Amino acid sequence: MTWVERESLALSQVQRAIATGPTVRAARALSLVGEHAGGWLLLGAAGAALSRDRRRDWLVAAGGVAAAHVAAVVVKRAVGRARPTHPDVRVLAGTPSALSFPSAHATSTTAAVIVYGGLTGRRLGPFVVLPMLVSRLVLGVHYPSDVIAGSLLGAAIGTAVRRWIGRGATRRSTGP
C-alpha cells in the first residue's frame, strides 16, 4: 500500500467516524474563518485597534500570520501535491486551488494561536488548532500529513514572530 493510499484510508476512516451533519457544518464554518487567513487577520486588526499600548505588537503579529499563510502557499506551489481524490473520500467543501501540501488553514491557524496567545497570555492551542486540523480532514480537502506539516510550519513561523515581538517589547521597556 502506498503512502497516499494509507493517508486516503485514514482520511476516509475519519470521515466515516465523525463527518456528520453538525460536524460538517462546524468544519465549514472553521474553513471560512481560516480562508486566506482572513479571520485571523481580522482578529489581529481588532487587537491593534483595541490595544493602543500594544498596537505595534498586534500589527507585527498579524503580519506574522500573513507571512505564515504566504509561506504555506509558496510551499504548496513548490511541492505540487494534489488534493485527495480517492473514491472513499468525500470532498465536502470548495477550495481555492487543487494543491494540498501543506494546509494553509493549519499553518495560519497555528501561527495565529501562538502569536496572539503571546499577546493575550492565553493558551488556546488545543481548543483552536486541533479543531481546525480535524476540520480539514472532515471536509476531505487534505491528507493527514498536509495538516500536520501545515501546523508545524505555522508553529515555526509563529514562534519566531512571538520571539521577535518579545525582543521588541524588551527593547522598548529598557530604552535605546
Secondary structure by P-SEA (a helix, b strand, c coil): ccaaaaaaaaaaaaaaccccaaaaaaaaaaaaaaccaaaaaaaaaaaaaacccaaaaaaaaaaaaaaaaaaaaaaaaaaccccccccccccccccccccccccaaaaaaaaaaaaaaaaaccccccccaaaaaaaaaaaccccaaaaaaaaaaaaaaaaaaaaaaaaaaaaaaacc
